[in-house]
Amino acid sequence: MTDAAPQPSAPDPEAGPEPGPEPGPESHPPRRPLDPLYAVVAGVAVGIAMVSMHRLREGMYVVAAALAVGAVLRLVLRPRAASSLVVRGRQVDVFVLAVLAAAIATLAAITPLHSTG
């Protein structure tokens, strides 16, 4: 009689996967914060809607404000948090958004509007 160590048995292929911990609410991936570009696009959309309702000056001010908010968000947020607002370097992105906002606000202010009444 030989005292041989017991051989480990091969896994049974028909047994299926081994049971693991049941997925719970903690197993969901963490939620990503909303992209700040959504706020800018929403503001621009509101401004364009106002323009389509014959509120030209106010609508363009809303568009300019949305672009200014985008410039401020790009300035203060880290690149990972700024997400889609990151196109080039921080200074270039902020400059372009700020110049666009100022140009639209200036054009809205100096455009002569005649009331039809």
N, C-alpha and C positions, 0 to 999 in steps of 0.2 A: 504494500500500500504506500503510495507516495503522497506526501503532503504538498500538493500543488496549490498555489494561490488561485482563487477563483478568477476566471477570465471575465472581463467586463463584456456584457452582452452588447451586440450592435443595436443601434436605435431601430425601432420598428418603423418602416416607411409608411405604413398604413395608419399609424397612430395620429398623424397630423401634427400641427405645431403644439409646442408645449404651452400650457396655459400660463399667461402672464398676468400682471396686474390689470385690472379693468380700467379702461380710460375714464377719468373723472373730469370735473370742470377745470382742474389744474393742468390738464394735458393739452389744452388748446394753445396754439402759438400766441405770443403777446400781440395785442392790437397795436397797429402802427398809428401814430397820430395823423390827423388829416394834413394833407399837403397844403401849405399856405398859398399855393397858386390857385386853389379853389376859391379862396376869399377874393383874390384879385379878379378872377374871371367872373365871379358872381357880381362884384361891384361894377365891372364893365358892362355886364349883361343888363343890370338894372339901369345904368345910364343910357344904354342904347334903347331900352324899352321906353324910357322917359322921352328920348328924342323922337321915337316913333309916335308918341302921343302928343307931339307938337310942343314939347317943353324943351326946346333946343338948348338954351343956355344952362338951365338947371341940370339937364342930362349930361352935358359935356363937363360940367363941374363935378358931377358924380364919377364920370370916367376918369377925370384928372385925379380926384381924391383916391380912387381905387389904385391907380398907378403909383401915387405917392405912398400909399399904404404898402404896396409891394416893395418900393424902394426902402422904406423903413424896416420892413420885415427882413429883407435881404441884408440890411446893414447889421441888425442886432442878432439874427439867428445864426447858429453854427451851420456850416455847409450841409451836414447830415440832416439837420432839422429844416433847413430851407428847401431841401429836396429839389423840386422842379424849378424853383426860382434861380437855381445855380446854373448859369450858362457859361460865363467866362469867369474872370476874377471878380472878387467882391466889389472893388472900386469901379470897374467897368459896368457891372450889372446895376449898381446903385446909380451911377451917373446916367446911364441910358434911361432907366425908369424915371428918374427925377426930371431929366430934360423933357421927356415925353409928357409927363404930368404938367410941367410948367408951360410947355408949348400949347397943349390943349386948353389949359385954363386961360392962357393969354388970348388965344383965338376966340374962346367963348366970350371973353370980356370985351373984346374990341369989335366983334362982328355986329354990325347994325341990324337990328331986328325991327321990322315994321309991323305994328299990329294991324290986323285986318278986321276992322269993326265997323 
